[in-house]
Amino acid sequence: MNASRQGRRRLVVIGGDAAGMSAASQARRLRSAEELEIIAFERGRFTSYSACGIPYWVSGTVPEGKALVARSPEEHRAREIDVRLRTEVVELDPAGGRVRSRDHASGTETWTGYDDLVIATGARPERPPLPGMDAPGVYGVQTLDDGQALLDGLHHAPGRRAVVVGAGYIGLEMAEALLKRGYEVTVVNRSDAPMSTLDPDMGRLVHKAMTGMGIRVRNDEEVTGIRTGDDGRARAVVTEDAEYPADIVVLGIGVRPETSLAREAGLPLGEHGGLRTDLAMRVRGHDNVWAGGDCVEVLDLVGGRERHIALGTHANKQGQVIGTNVGGGYATFPGVVGTAVSKICDLEIARTGLREKDARAVGRQYVTATIESTNRAGYYPEAGRMTVKMLAERRTGRLLGTQIVGREGSAKRVDIAAVALTAGLTVEQMTALDLGYAPPFSPVWDPILVAARKAVRAVQERTG
Ligand SMILES: Cc1cc2nc3c(=O)[nH]c(=O)nc-3n(C[C@H](O)[C@H](O)[C@H](O)COP(=O)(O)OP(=O)(O)OC[C@H]3O[C@@H](n4cnc5c(N)ncnc54)[C@H](O)[C@@H]3O)c2cc1C
């Protein structure tokens, strides 16, 4: 089926958030409504919302949920993007160039033809099929509706004990939010340290700091279910070893690409379940089907492998690349170096590139250097600790990865390492970087430079 009418092409977008609406908005910037009709299907009630802000809304730092909506459906419609809310796409027909959607309010199903299709269906939070996982009192935090449900749940919680399942960045951000709301917080984690995107030695620093904040952290514990009371509400999180009483349970145990429709339609998926695209974000083997955001796999430029990394920063960029290409321009998304930042209370956490286990998995021989420094000049008020770990390739001395745990101003320093990775710098080249210095911002030798110098020595020792 050809959707074009009187020379006007039609773009259909599935998913009304970061990737989908970035694609739609960019295509609209390049093509007028006379040239390109844009229809965006969104099964929820919001468009262009920031899930990233949910922890700060739950904590009360951001007072209102509506602040997290960057562009409402009305604003998109004013730019002639036909947003259809509460309308779920239930089938893809790439051969016929059409999608089948269901309007949640009326139950009506409709086929819509397209010239170009953007799949931006995001990711699905993990919810293992364990007893009690769907009980009242157990919350996910993927959508604004989830955030509102959790806030309502906090008002009605019978007590002040919260258990967070998962110690990735979302689990940690939610632990902070609940602590700020006055809850006694336990974090149950199946890895040997929080933040498994770091090496365990750096994760242990996070664990120690969390304990100092009054959070109980339980590592190496697999949740086996949620115990419920006579009223059906969650009462405790149960693991193989123990039971943790809970008035509120928050799940932060990771996500998987939401690609069930794509799978049923026979579109190519990678080993992590995400759609496979080329550099222009076109689904492999399908000229007019594009995909971006949490539903795709990305090329890890340092490790040289496809990975699934669910981050808003990638989703927005990939959406813009798609919109440019659909709009008749040319853009590519080359891949990522794996940069991520987060925080829990006043502790900042950052990583980019390979961990030790990643380097081993791709056969890169490496040296490590870990240094202790401060985020400001040591004599300056409120100077706090900052630990930097660097991995450099043995012999070549090329930077392979950097992890940072420290106080205010620590995390975004990882961007220096992200640029160095992108540029393929050696740690020796990094020691000569002209980084800014003044006492309120850093010691005269920035911790990144100190780590690079130590890494240079480690490379020399292994080479000499
Ligand atoms: C609590 C939390 C904190 C986060 N913090 C950060 C952070 O600090 N930094 C960062 O970079 N990232 C962060 N993220 C991740 C970031 O929010 C996601 O990577 C980003 O939203 C992905 O955008 P997306 O458009 O690919 O998918 P999504 O935002 O998931 O949007 C997909 C949309 O598609 C809709 N949809 C799915 N299937 C269909 C269908 N069949 N029909 C119609 N509509 C459909 C969904 O309803 C959804 O609105 C965070 C996420 C969470 C949950």
The ligand as an SDF file (V2000), in Angstrom:
LIG
                    3D

 53 58  0  0  0  0  0  0  0  0999 V2000
   13.5630    6.5080   36.3140 C   0  0  0  0  0  0  0  0  0  0  0  0
   14.3790    6.7150   35.0790 C   0  0  0  0  0  0  0  0  0  0  0  0
   15.4680    7.5620   35.0990 C   0  0  0  0  0  0  0  0  0  0  0  0
   16.2320    7.7420   33.9420 C   0  0  0  0  0  0  0  0  0  0  0  0
   17.3130    8.5880   33.9970 N   0  0  0  0  0  0  0  0  0  0  0  0
   18.0660    8.7800   32.8820 C   0  0  0  0  0  0  0  0  0  0  0  0
   19.1760    9.6590   32.9010 C   0  0  0  0  0  0  0  0  0  0  0  0
   19.4750   10.2790   33.9370 O   0  0  0  0  0  0  0  0  0  0  0  0
   19.8950    9.8160   31.7620 N   0  0  0  0  0  0  0  0  0  0  0  0
   19.5730    9.1710   30.5960 C   0  0  0  0  0  0  0  0  0  0  0  0
   20.2600    9.3710   29.5740 O   0  0  0  0  0  0  0  0  0  0  0  0
   18.5100    8.3200   30.5540 N   0  0  0  0  0  0  0  0  0  0  0  0
   17.7610    8.1130   31.6570 C   0  0  0  0  0  0  0  0  0  0  0  0
   16.6770    7.2720   31.6170 N   0  0  0  0  0  0  0  0  0  0  0  0
   16.4050    6.5270   30.3660 C   0  0  0  0  0  0  0  0  0  0  0  0
   15.5640    7.3550   29.4000 C   0  0  0  0  0  0  0  0  0  0  0  0
   14.3920    7.7910   30.0210 O   0  0  0  0  0  0  0  0  0  0  0  0
   15.2400    6.4920   28.1990 C   0  0  0  0  0  0  0  0  0  0  0  0
   16.4300    6.0230   27.6340 O   0  0  0  0  0  0  0  0  0  0  0  0
   14.4560    7.2600   27.1350 C   0  0  0  0  0  0  0  0  0  0  0  0
   13.2230    7.6740   27.6250 O   0  0  0  0  0  0  0  0  0  0  0  0
   14.2730    6.3930   25.9040 C   0  0  0  0  0  0  0  0  0  0  0  0
   13.4860    7.0560   24.9850 O   0  0  0  0  0  0  0  0  0  0  0  0
   12.6560    6.2410   23.9080 P   0  0  0  0  0  0  0  0  0  0  0  0
   11.8950    7.2590   23.1230 O   0  0  0  0  0  0  0  0  0  0  0  0
   13.5210    5.2940   23.2010 O   0  0  0  0  0  0  0  0  0  0  0  0
   11.6630    5.3180   24.7470 O   0  0  0  0  0  0  0  0  0  0  0  0
   10.5560    5.6920   25.8160 P   0  0  0  0  0  0  0  0  0  0  0  0
   10.8690    6.9360   26.5260 O   0  0  0  0  0  0  0  0  0  0  0  0
   10.3100    4.4590   26.6150 O   0  0  0  0  0  0  0  0  0  0  0  0
    9.2860    5.9560   24.9080 O   0  0  0  0  0  0  0  0  0  0  0  0
    8.6670    4.9390   24.1710 C   0  0  0  0  0  0  0  0  0  0  0  0
    7.2030    5.3230   24.0340 C   0  0  0  0  0  0  0  0  0  0  0  0
    6.5980    4.4190   23.1330 O   0  0  0  0  0  0  0  0  0  0  0  0
    5.2860    4.1240   23.5840 C   0  0  0  0  0  0  0  0  0  0  0  0
    4.9290    2.8360   22.9930 N   0  0  0  0  0  0  0  0  0  0  0  0
    5.5610    1.6450   23.1510 C   0  0  0  0  0  0  0  0  0  0  0  0
    4.9610    0.6920   22.3950 N   0  0  0  0  0  0  0  0  0  0  0  0
    3.9500    1.3050   21.7320 C   0  0  0  0  0  0  0  0  0  0  0  0
    2.9840    0.8560   20.8140 C   0  0  0  0  0  0  0  0  0  0  0  0
    2.9370   -0.4230   20.4160 N   0  0  0  0  0  0  0  0  0  0  0  0
    2.0870    1.7500   20.3490 N   0  0  0  0  0  0  0  0  0  0  0  0
    2.1090    3.0520   20.7430 C   0  0  0  0  0  0  0  0  0  0  0  0
    3.0200    3.5280   21.6360 N   0  0  0  0  0  0  0  0  0  0  0  0
    3.9280    2.6690   22.1100 C   0  0  0  0  0  0  0  0  0  0  0  0
    5.4350    4.0810   25.0940 C   0  0  0  0  0  0  0  0  0  0  0  0
    4.1970    4.3180   25.7280 O   0  0  0  0  0  0  0  0  0  0  0  0
    6.4450    5.2100   25.3400 C   0  0  0  0  0  0  0  0  0  0  0  0
    5.8120    6.4530   25.6070 O   0  0  0  0  0  0  0  0  0  0  0  0
   15.8880    7.0700   32.7490 C   0  0  0  0  0  0  0  0  0  0  0  0
   14.7780    6.2170   32.7280 C   0  0  0  0  0  0  0  0  0  0  0  0
   14.0330    6.0330   33.8680 C   0  0  0  0  0  0  0  0  0  0  0  0
   12.8460    5.1120   33.8180 C   0  0  0  0  0  0  0  0  0  0  0  0
  1  2  1  0
  2  3  1  0
  2 52  2  0
  3  4  2  0
  4  5  1  0
  4 50  1  0
  5  6  2  0
  6  7  1  0
  6 13  1  0
  7  8  2  0
  7  9  1  0
  9 10  1  0
 10 11  2  0
 10 12  1  0
 12 13  2  0
 13 14  1  0
 14 15  1  0
 14 50  1  0
 15 16  1  0
 16 17  1  0
 16 18  1  0
 18 19  1  0
 18 20  1  0
 20 21  1  0
 20 22  1  0
 22 23  1  0
 23 24  1  0
 24 25  2  0
 24 26  1  0
 24 27  1  0
 27 28  1  0
 28 29  2  0
 28 30  1  0
 28 31  1  0
 31 32  1  0
 32 33  1  0
 33 34  1  0
 33 48  1  0
 34 35  1  0
 35 36  1  0
 35 46  1  0
 36 37  1  0
 36 45  1  0
 37 38  2  0
 38 39  1  0
 39 40  1  0
 39 45  2  0
 40 41  1  0
 40 42  2  0
 42 43  1  0
 43 44  2  0
 44 45  1  0
 46 47  1  0
 46 48  1  0
 48 49  1  0
 50 51  2  0
 51 52  1  0
 52 53  1  0
M  END
$$$$
